[in-house]
Amino acid sequence: MIPAALVLLLALAVGCTGNGQTTSPPDSTTNTPGSTTAAPITTAPASSTVLNLEASEPYTLDPALAAESGSILFVNQIFSGLVKTGNAGILPDIATSWDISTDGKTYTFHLRNDVAFQNGHRLTANDFKYSWERACTPSVGSTTAATYLADIAGAVEMLTGRATSLSGVKVVDDYTLQITLAKPASYLIYKLAFVTAFAVDKTNVASGANWWETPSGTGPFKLGSWVKTTSITLSQNRNYYGGAVKLGSAVFKFLAGRSMDLYETNQIDVAGIGGDDLDRASDPAGSFASQLKSVPELSLSYIGFNVEKAPFDDPLIRKAFSMAVDLNKMVSLTFNDAVDAANGVLPTGIPGYDANSKALGFDITQAKALIAQSKYGSVANLPAITITTSGYGGLIDGGLQAIINEWQVNLGVTINVRQLEPSVFLYNLKQEKDQMFYSGWIADYPNPQDFLDILFRTGADFNSGGYSNPAVDALLDQAAATTDSNAGLSLYQQAQRLILADAAVMPLFFGQEYILVKPYVTGFQINPMGMLVLDQVVVASH
């Protein structure tokens, strides 16, 4: 996922969960334009119900700057955009409909005429133009604008300081917005559901450098209070255009300790769990089984190979290491069936997932034969090998330790481990590029481009292993340019097959999220991106 989506451990933090609606959008190529005049703002009844959650304190509440899960969680509730992501894919939000030109380069969005910022200012198409141009202004310092807005004509020029406006954004009228792309990008609509593309109020931003500490958005909740290092309370936005918000407020507590303990002592109403806690919660004889819920997650954990450094510059060595680990055994013994063995790099549930995809299977004999066929000839001729991982205090993730043990037993190799704190780990991936790294990716939007283009295109920021295949790049270009969604998904599947054949990475597991929800809480849902929807939560008396 953008920098925020770099998954270092397969674990759920309820503080970054979200949306899960299931209604289908209208056909985006034949939608009818909406009204061009304003409609009354409706006010919903007040609610006094409270939901208690655990979260990490956000770095910012500015949509242009939100790049880590703590910030994204809150921005998703306070602000909103043209479209949103639901379990069924992309859904209308402030835009009621959109038209796409036959060449795939022009999108015309028809906006609701009953949306207001929480300070009472009416939202119009101009607010989106302002918000996106602000995000692309270098002095603002957005680290996500290049990922989510660069497809728009003029965005690259703004991001590099060569322009002061987006030439590809045209305000047709107050409730019609037209976007022209530099080249066709079939995945654009998915990117517009991310927080970088959300609307901010110009007068709110102009109120001061720390305007985001008193934000005025268009989302279902507004910032009620922020007690630094302690908690954030989100309060019901009674003027929310998306229908009555059922939940009165959500209190996010910045707590230390295990989520399971906090849940048992009734400090929080929802808890993300894993490991031993999952075993206990899923025990049919225990008291938590009926409160346990699981949600497939569009995530992949993997071993990355630096294809530019020995010994992984030889694809036969990459394949040998991939075939020397019994992932199915690990799923059962190490993860207690809490994850699924990956059969590729596109996870279950994402459009374009290929059930027939075949990752390299477990075969020790073949793995040893591949090493013998490689330019190194034998394990004895391999250079010293180091794998880099993220973490604190020297405690290595159990999954990684199991993989290292398999390599040592099955191949007879010695693996050194280099553990770095998360911020240094990210730098290492981009700059130092060790031989191997243990990492992961979770989708920002449900489109194969978010995995294949970002992780495997030549020169991509998160292509940390230096993989390059012109045939893969060409397929990614074709998939982005086509306006036929089925043809695009087929092209992405072809690209995945080439990536697997090259053993560019060693796919490990597709993730699952596990949560405990109190019996008196209903309507709490999580979508595969790990984002939560709060507006339809009901908390009964208890």
C-alpha positions as CSV (number, residue, x, y, z in Angstrom):
1,M,0.0,0.0,0.0
2,I,1.8,3.1,-0.4
3,P,4.3,3.6,2.4
4,A,1.4,3.1,4.9
5,A,0.7,-0.3,3.5
6,L,4.1,-1.8,3.9
7,V,3.1,-4.8,6.1
8,L,6.0,-5.9,8.2
9,L,4.1,-8.4,10.3
10,L,0.8,-10.2,9.5
11,A,-1.2,-8.7,12.4
12,L,-4.3,-6.7,12.7
13,A,-4.4,-3.3,14.4
14,V,-8.0,-2.4,14.9
15,G,-6.9,1.2,14.6
16,C,-6.6,0.8,10.9
17,T,-9.8,-1.1,10.0
18,G,-12.6,0.1,7.9
19,N,-15.6,0.2,5.5
20,G,-17.5,-2.7,4.3
21,Q,-20.7,-1.8,2.4
22,T,-22.0,-4.1,-0.3
23,T,-24.2,-2.0,-2.7
24,S,-23.2,-1.9,-6.3
25,P,-22.4,1.3,-8.2
26,P,-24.2,2.3,-11.3
27,D,-22.5,1.6,-14.7
28,S,-19.8,4.2,-14.7
29,T,-19.8,4.5,-18.5
30,T,-23.5,5.4,-18.8
31,N,-24.4,7.4,-15.7
32,T,-26.7,10.4,-15.9
33,P,-25.4,13.8,-14.8
34,G,-26.7,15.1,-11.5
35,S,-28.2,18.4,-10.6
36,T,-26.2,21.6,-11.0
37,T,-28.0,23.5,-8.2
38,A,-27.6,23.1,-4.4
39,A,-30.0,21.0,-2.4
40,P,-30.9,21.4,1.3
41,I,-28.5,20.0,3.9
42,T,-30.3,17.3,6.1
43,T,-29.8,16.9,9.8
44,A,-30.1,13.4,11.4
45,P,-31.2,12.7,14.9
46,A,-28.6,12.8,17.6
47,S,-27.3,9.5,19.1
48,S,-25.6,9.0,22.5
49,T,-24.1,5.6,21.9
50,V,-20.4,5.1,22.4
51,L,-18.0,2.6,20.9
52,N,-14.6,2.1,22.6
53,L,-11.7,1.1,20.4
54,E,-7.9,0.9,20.6
55,A,-5.7,2.8,18.1
56,S,-2.3,4.4,17.6
57,E,-2.0,8.1,17.9
58,P,-2.1,9.7,14.4
59,Y,0.8,11.8,13.1
60,T,-1.6,14.1,11.2
61,L,-5.2,14.5,10.2
62,D,-4.3,16.2,6.9
63,P,-5.4,14.0,4.0
64,A,-2.5,15.2,1.9
65,L,0.0,14.1,4.6
66,A,-1.6,11.0,6.0
67,A,0.7,8.1,5.1
68,E,0.6,5.7,8.1
69,S,-2.2,3.6,9.4
70,G,-2.8,5.7,12.5
71,S,-3.5,8.8,10.5
72,I,-5.4,7.1,7.7
73,L,-7.8,5.6,10.1
74,F,-9.0,9.0,11.4
75,V,-8.9,10.8,8.0
76,N,-11.2,8.1,6.6
77,Q,-13.8,9.0,9.2
78,I,-13.5,12.8,9.1
79,F,-13.1,13.4,5.4
80,S,-14.5,11.8,2.2
81,G,-13.9,11.8,-1.5
82,L,-15.5,11.2,-4.9
83,V,-15.7,7.5,-4.5
84,K,-15.1,4.9,-1.7
85,T,-14.1,1.3,-1.5
86,G,-16.6,-1.3,-0.4
87,N,-16.5,-5.1,-0.4
88,A,-18.1,-5.0,-3.9
89,G,-15.4,-2.7,-5.2
90,I,-15.6,1.0,-5.9
91,L,-18.8,2.7,-4.9
92,P,-20.2,6.2,-5.4
93,D,-19.6,8.7,-2.6
94,I,-19.6,12.5,-3.2
95,A,-19.8,11.6,-6.9
96,T,-23.1,10.0,-7.7
97,S,-21.9,8.9,-11.1
98,W,-19.1,9.3,-13.7
99,D,-18.5,8.9,-17.4
100,I,-15.3,7.6,-19.0
101,S,-14.3,8.7,-22.5
102,T,-13.8,6.0,-25.1
103,D,-10.0,6.5,-25.1
104,G,-9.9,6.1,-21.3
105,K,-8.3,9.4,-20.7
106,T,-11.2,11.6,-19.6
107,Y,-13.4,11.1,-16.5
108,T,-16.4,13.3,-15.8
109,F,-17.7,13.1,-12.3
110,H,-21.2,14.3,-11.3
111,L,-21.3,15.4,-7.7
112,R,-24.0,15.4,-5.0
113,N,-25.5,18.8,-4.4
114,D,-26.2,18.3,-0.7
115,V,-22.7,18.0,0.8
116,A,-21.3,20.5,3.3
117,F,-18.1,20.7,5.3
118,Q,-18.6,20.4,9.0
119,N,-18.2,24.1,9.4
120,G,-21.2,24.7,7.1
121,H,-19.4,25.6,3.9
122,R,-20.9,24.0,0.8
123,L,-18.8,21.6,-1.1
124,T,-18.4,22.1,-4.8
125,A,-16.2,20.7,-7.6
126,N,-13.7,23.6,-6.9
127,D,-12.9,22.0,-3.5
128,F,-11.5,18.9,-5.2
129,K,-9.5,20.9,-7.6
130,Y,-8.0,22.9,-4.7
131,S,-7.4,19.9,-2.6
132,W,-5.5,18.0,-5.3
133,E,-3.5,21.0,-6.3
134,R,-2.5,21.5,-2.7
135,A,-1.5,17.9,-2.3
136,C,0.7,18.2,-5.4
137,T,2.4,21.4,-4.2
138,P,6.0,20.4,-3.3
139,S,6.1,22.7,-0.2
140,V,3.1,20.8,1.3
141,G,5.3,17.7,1.5
142,S,2.9,15.0,0.6
143,T,4.5,11.6,0.3
144,T,1.5,10.0,-1.3
145,A,0.5,12.5,-4.0
146,A,2.9,11.0,-6.5
147,T,1.4,7.6,-6.1
148,Y,-2.3,8.6,-6.1
149,L,-2.5,11.7,-8.3
150,A,0.4,11.5,-10.7
151,D,-1.8,10.0,-13.5
152,I,-3.6,13.3,-13.8
153,A,-2.3,15.5,-16.6
154,G,-0.1,18.2,-15.1
155,A,0.4,16.4,-11.8
156,V,4.0,15.4,-12.5
157,E,4.8,19.0,-13.5
158,M,3.3,20.3,-10.2
159,L,5.1,17.6,-8.1
160,T,8.4,18.7,-9.6
161,G,7.8,22.4,-9.2
162,R,7.3,23.1,-12.9
163,A,3.7,24.1,-12.7
164,T,1.3,25.7,-10.1
165,S,-2.0,24.1,-11.3
166,L,-3.3,20.8,-12.5
167,S,-3.9,21.2,-16.2
168,G,-5.9,18.0,-16.2
169,V,-8.6,19.1,-13.7
170,K,-11.5,21.2,-15.0
171,V,-14.4,22.5,-13.0
172,V,-17.3,22.3,-15.5
173,D,-19.8,23.7,-12.9
174,D,-20.3,23.5,-9.2
175,Y,-21.3,19.9,-9.3
176,T,-19.4,18.6,-12.4
177,L,-15.6,17.8,-12.3
178,Q,-13.6,16.6,-15.3
179,I,-10.3,14.9,-15.1
180,T,-8.0,14.3,-18.0
181,L,-5.1,11.8,-17.7
182,A,-1.7,12.0,-19.1
183,K,-2.3,8.5,-20.5
184,P,-5.0,5.9,-19.9
185,A,-5.0,4.4,-16.4
186,S,-7.8,2.0,-15.9
187,Y,-7.0,1.9,-12.2
188,L,-7.5,5.6,-11.6
189,I,-10.9,5.2,-10.1
190,Y,-9.5,3.0,-7.4
191,K,-6.8,5.5,-6.5
192,L,-9.4,8.2,-6.0
193,A,-10.8,6.3,-3.1
194,F,-7.6,6.9,-1.1
195,V,-7.4,9.7,1.5
196,T,-4.9,11.8,-0.7
197,A,-7.8,12.5,-3.0
198,F,-10.2,13.6,-0.3
199,A,-11.6,17.1,-0.2
200,V,-10.5,19.7,2.3
201,D,-12.0,23.1,3.0
202,K,-9.8,26.0,1.8
203,T,-10.8,28.3,4.6
204,N,-10.1,25.5,7.2
205,V,-6.6,25.1,5.7
206,A,-6.0,28.8,5.7
207,S,-6.8,29.1,9.4
208,G,-3.2,28.2,10.4
209,A,-0.4,25.7,10.1
210,N,-2.0,23.3,12.5
211,W,-5.5,23.6,10.9
212,W,-5.8,19.8,10.9
213,E,-6.0,19.7,14.7
214,T,-9.5,21.3,14.3
215,P,-10.4,19.7,10.9
216,S,-13.6,20.4,9.0
217,G,-14.4,17.5,6.7
218,T,-17.3,16.0,4.9
219,G,-17.1,12.5,6.5
220,P,-19.6,10.7,8.8
221,F,-17.7,11.8,11.9
222,K,-16.0,15.0,13.2
223,L,-13.2,15.4,15.7
224,G,-14.8,15.7,19.1
225,S,-11.7,15.8,21.2
226,W,-8.0,14.9,21.1
227,V,-6.2,14.4,24.4
228,K,-2.6,14.0,23.3
229,T,-1.1,10.6,24.2
230,T,-4.4,9.5,25.7
231,S,-7.3,9.3,23.2
232,I,-9.3,10.7,20.3
233,T,-13.1,11.0,20.3
234,L,-14.9,11.1,17.0
235,S,-18.5,12.5,17.2
236,Q,-21.5,11.9,15.0
237,N,-21.7,14.3,12.0
238,R,-25.5,14.9,12.0
239,N,-25.3,16.7,8.6
240,Y,-23.6,13.8,6.9
241,Y,-24.9,13.4,3.3
242,G,-24.6,9.6,3.3
243,G,-27.5,8.9,5.6
244,A,-28.1,9.0,9.3
245,V,-25.0,8.1,11.4
246,K,-26.2,5.6,14.0
247,L,-23.2,5.8,16.3
248,G,-23.0,8.7,18.6
249,S,-19.3,8.6,19.2
250,A,-16.2,6.4,18.9
251,V,-13.5,6.8,21.6
252,F,-10.1,5.6,20.4
253,K,-7.8,4.9,23.3
254,F,-4.0,5.0,22.9
255,L,-3.3,2.0,25.3
256,A,-0.4,-0.1,26.0
257,G,-0.8,-3.8,26.5
258,R,-2.3,-6.8,24.7
259,S,-5.6,-6.2,22.9
260,M,-7.0,-9.4,24.4
261,D,-6.4,-8.2,27.9
262,L,-8.0,-4.8,27.1
263,Y,-11.0,-6.6,25.7
264,E,-11.4,-8.9,28.6
265,T,-11.3,-6.0,31.1
266,N,-13.9,-4.2,29.0
267,Q,-11.7,-1.2,28.2
268,I,-12.4,-1.8,24.4
269,D,-15.3,-3.2,22.6
270,V,-13.4,-4.6,19.6
271,A,-10.0,-6.3,19.6
272,G,-7.7,-7.5,16.9
273,I,-6.0,-10.8,17.9
274,G,-3.6,-13.4,16.7
275,G,-1.2,-16.1,17.9
276,D,-2.0,-17.7,21.2
277,D,-4.9,-15.3,21.7
278,L,-6.5,-16.6,18.5
279,D,-6.2,-20.2,19.8
280,R,-8.0,-19.3,23.0
281,A,-10.7,-17.2,21.3
282,S,-11.5,-19.9,18.8
283,D,-11.9,-22.6,21.4
284,P,-15.5,-23.8,21.1
285,A,-15.5,-24.6,24.8
286,G,-14.4,-21.1,25.7
287,S,-16.5,-17.9,26.1
288,F,-15.2,-16.0,23.1
289,A,-15.9,-18.2,20.1
290,S,-19.3,-16.6,19.4
291,Q,-17.6,-13.2,19.4
292,L,-14.8,-14.1,17.0
293,K,-15.0,-12.8,13.4
294,S,-12.6,-13.4,10.5
295,V,-12.1,-11.3,7.4
296,P,-10.0,-12.1,4.3
297,E,-7.3,-9.5,3.9
298,L,-5.9,-8.4,0.5
299,S,-2.3,-8.9,1.7
300,L,0.8,-10.8,0.8
301,S,3.8,-11.6,2.9
302,Y,6.9,-12.6,1.0
303,I,10.6,-13.0,0.9
304,G,12.2,-10.5,-1.4
305,F,15.3,-11.3,-3.4
306,N,17.8,-8.7,-4.5
307,V,18.3,-9.9,-8.1
308,E,21.3,-7.6,-8.5
309,K,23.4,-9.2,-5.7
310,A,24.9,-12.7,-5.4
311,P,23.7,-15.3,-5.0
312,F,20.2,-14.2,-6.0
313,D,21.3,-12.7,-9.2
314,D,20.9,-16.3,-10.5
315,P,17.2,-17.3,-10.9
316,L,18.1,-20.9,-10.2
317,I,19.1,-20.0,-6.7
318,R,16.0,-17.9,-6.2
319,K,13.9,-20.9,-7.3
320,A,15.9,-23.3,-5.0
321,F,15.3,-21.2,-1.9
322,S,11.6,-20.9,-2.8
323,M,11.2,-24.7,-3.2
324,A,13.0,-25.5,0.1
325,V,10.2,-24.4,2.4
326,D,7.0,-26.3,3.1
327,L,4.5,-23.5,3.4
328,N,1.6,-25.8,4.0
329,K,3.3,-27.2,7.0
330,M,4.0,-23.7,8.3
331,V,0.4,-22.6,7.8
332,S,-0.6,-25.5,10.1
333,L,2.2,-25.6,12.7
334,T,3.4,-22.0,12.9
335,F,0.3,-20.0,12.1
336,N,-2.4,-22.4,13.3
337,D,-4.2,-22.0,10.0
338,A,-4.6,-18.3,10.6
339,V,-3.2,-17.5,7.1
340,D,-3.3,-19.2,3.7
341,A,-0.3,-20.4,1.7
342,A,0.1,-18.0,-1.2
343,N,-0.2,-19.5,-4.7
344,G,1.0,-16.3,-6.3
345,V,1.4,-12.6,-5.6
346,L,-2.2,-11.6,-6.2
347,P,-4.2,-12.5,-3.0
348,T,-7.5,-14.2,-2.8
349,G,-10.4,-11.8,-3.3
350,I,-8.7,-9.2,-5.5
351,P,-10.1,-8.8,-9.0
352,G,-7.8,-10.9,-11.2
353,Y,-7.0,-13.5,-8.6
354,D,-6.0,-16.7,-10.4
355,A,-7.1,-19.8,-8.6
356,N,-5.0,-21.8,-11.0
357,S,-1.8,-19.9,-10.4
358,K,1.0,-22.1,-9.2
359,A,3.8,-20.8,-7.1
360,L,6.9,-23.0,-6.9
361,G,6.0,-26.0,-4.7
362,F,7.9,-27.7,-2.0
363,D,10.5,-30.1,-3.4
364,I,13.9,-30.5,-1.6
365,T,15.4,-32.8,-4.2
366,Q,14.6,-30.3,-7.0
367,A,15.8,-27.4,-4.9
368,K,19.2,-29.1,-4.5
369,A,19.4,-29.9,-8.2
370,L,18.7,-26.3,-9.1
371,I,21.7,-25.2,-6.9
372,A,23.9,-27.7,-8.7
373,Q,22.7,-26.4,-12.0
374,S,23.3,-22.8,-11.0
375,K,26.5,-20.9,-11.8
376,Y,27.5,-21.5,-8.2
377,G,27.5,-25.2,-8.5
378,S,27.0,-26.1,-4.8
379,V,26.0,-24.6,-1.5
380,A,29.7,-24.5,-0.5
381,N,30.3,-21.9,-3.2
382,L,27.5,-19.5,-2.1
383,P,28.5,-16.3,-0.5
384,A,27.5,-15.4,3.0
385,I,23.7,-14.7,3.0
386,T,21.9,-12.1,5.2
387,I,18.2,-11.6,5.4
388,T,16.9,-8.2,6.6
389,T,13.7,-7.9,8.7
390,S,11.9,-5.2,10.6
391,G,11.4,-5.2,14.4
392,Y,12.6,-4.3,17.8
393,G,14.7,-5.9,20.5
394,G,16.2,-8.7,18.5
395,L,13.1,-10.9,18.7
396,I,12.6,-12.4,15.2
397,D,9.2,-13.1,13.9
398,G,8.2,-16.7,14.4
399,G,7.3,-17.2,10.7
400,L,10.6,-15.9,9.5
401,Q,12.5,-18.1,12.0
402,A,10.6,-21.1,10.8
403,I,11.6,-20.3,7.2
404,I,15.3,-19.9,8.1
405,N,15.2,-23.2,9.9
406,E,13.8,-24.9,6.8
407,W,16.6,-23.4,4.6
408,Q,19.3,-24.5,7.0
409,V,17.9,-28.0,7.4
410,N,16.8,-28.6,3.8
411,L,19.6,-26.9,1.9
412,G,22.4,-26.8,4.4
413,V,22.9,-23.0,4.2
414,T,23.6,-20.6,7.1
415,I,21.4,-17.5,7.1
416,N,22.4,-14.4,9.0
417,V,19.6,-12.1,10.2
418,R,19.8,-8.3,10.3
419,Q,17.0,-6.7,12.2
420,L,16.3,-3.0,11.8
421,E,13.7,-0.7,13.3
422,P,10.9,0.0,10.9
423,S,12.0,3.5,9.8
424,V,15.5,2.3,9.1
425,F,14.2,-0.9,7.4
426,L,12.3,1.3,4.9
427,Y,15.5,3.2,4.2
428,N,17.4,-0.1,3.8
429,L,14.9,-1.4,1.2
430,K,15.3,1.7,-0.9
431,Q,19.0,2.4,-0.5
432,E,21.2,-0.4,0.9
433,K,19.3,-3.3,-0.7
434,D,20.5,-6.4,1.2
435,Q,20.4,-9.8,-0.4
436,M,17.0,-10.9,1.0
437,F,14.3,-9.2,3.0
438,Y,11.2,-10.3,4.8
439,S,8.3,-8.0,4.0
440,G,4.7,-7.7,2.9
441,W,2.1,-5.6,1.1
442,I,-1.5,-4.9,1.8
443,A,-3.8,-3.4,-0.8
444,D,-4.7,0.3,-0.8
445,Y,-7.4,-0.4,-3.4
446,P,-8.7,-3.7,-4.9
447,N,-6.9,-3.7,-8.2
448,P,-4.0,-5.9,-9.3
449,Q,-2.0,-2.8,-10.3
450,D,-1.6,-2.0,-6.6
451,F,0.5,-5.2,-6.3
452,L,2.1,-5.8,-9.7
453,D,2.9,-2.3,-10.9
454,I,4.1,-1.0,-7.5
455,L,6.2,-4.1,-6.5
456,F,7.5,-5.4,-9.9
457,R,7.7,-2.7,-12.5
458,T,11.2,-1.7,-13.5
459,G,12.4,1.1,-11.3
460,A,9.2,1.3,-9.1
461,D,9.8,2.8,-5.7
462,F,8.8,-0.4,-3.9
463,N,10.5,-2.7,-6.3
464,S,13.1,-3.2,-3.6
465,G,14.8,-6.3,-5.2
466,G,15.7,-4.5,-8.4
467,Y,13.6,-6.9,-10.5
468,S,13.3,-6.0,-14.2
469,N,11.5,-7.8,-17.0
470,P,10.6,-5.7,-20.1
471,A,7.8,-8.2,-21.0
472,V,6.2,-7.7,-17.5
473,D,6.5,-3.9,-18.0
474,A,4.8,-4.1,-21.4
475,L,1.9,-6.2,-20.0
476,L,1.4,-3.7,-17.1
477,D,1.3,-0.8,-19.7
478,Q,-1.3,-2.7,-21.8
479,A,-3.4,-3.5,-18.7
480,A,-3.4,0.1,-17.6
481,A,-4.3,1.4,-21.1
482,T,-7.3,-0.9,-21.8
483,T,-10.8,0.2,-21.1
484,D,-12.0,-3.5,-21.1
485,S,-11.8,-4.6,-17.5
486,N,-11.8,-8.3,-18.3
487,A,-9.0,-7.9,-20.8
488,G,-7.0,-5.8,-18.3
489,L,-7.4,-8.5,-15.6
490,S,-6.2,-11.2,-18.1
491,L,-3.1,-9.1,-18.8
492,Y,-2.3,-8.7,-15.1
493,Q,-2.6,-12.5,-14.8
494,Q,-0.1,-12.9,-17.6
495,A,2.3,-10.5,-15.9
496,Q,1.9,-12.5,-12.6
497,R,2.9,-15.7,-14.4
498,L,6.1,-14.2,-15.7
499,I,6.9,-12.8,-12.3
500,L,6.5,-16.2,-10.7
501,A,8.5,-17.9,-13.5
502,D,11.3,-15.5,-12.8
503,A,11.1,-16.2,-9.0
504,A,11.2,-12.4,-8.5
505,V,10.0,-13.0,-4.9
506,M,9.1,-16.0,-2.8
507,P,5.3,-15.6,-2.0
508,L,4.5,-16.8,1.5
509,F,1.0,-16.2,2.8
510,F,-2.2,-14.4,2.2
511,G,-3.5,-12.8,5.3
512,Q,-6.7,-13.0,7.4
513,E,-7.8,-10.5,10.0
514,Y,-9.3,-11.8,13.3
515,I,-11.3,-9.7,15.6
516,L,-13.4,-10.1,18.8
517,V,-16.5,-8.0,18.9
518,K,-18.7,-7.6,22.0
519,P,-22.2,-9.1,21.7
520,Y,-23.8,-5.7,22.2
521,V,-22.0,-4.2,19.2
522,T,-23.6,-4.8,15.7
523,G,-22.8,-3.4,12.3
524,F,-19.0,-3.5,12.8
525,Q,-17.5,-4.5,9.5
526,I,-14.0,-4.6,7.9
527,N,-13.3,-4.7,4.2
528,P,-10.3,-6.5,2.7
529,M,-8.2,-3.4,2.8
530,G,-8.5,-3.4,6.6
531,M,-10.6,-0.2,6.7
532,L,-13.6,0.1,9.0
533,V,-17.0,1.7,8.7
534,L,-18.3,3.2,11.9
535,D,-21.4,5.1,10.8
536,Q,-23.7,2.0,10.9
537,V,-22.4,0.6,14.2
538,V,-25.1,0.2,16.9
539,V,-24.1,-0.2,20.5
540,A,-26.9,-1.7,22.6
541,S,-27.4,-1.0,26.3
542,H,-25.2,-3.3,28.4
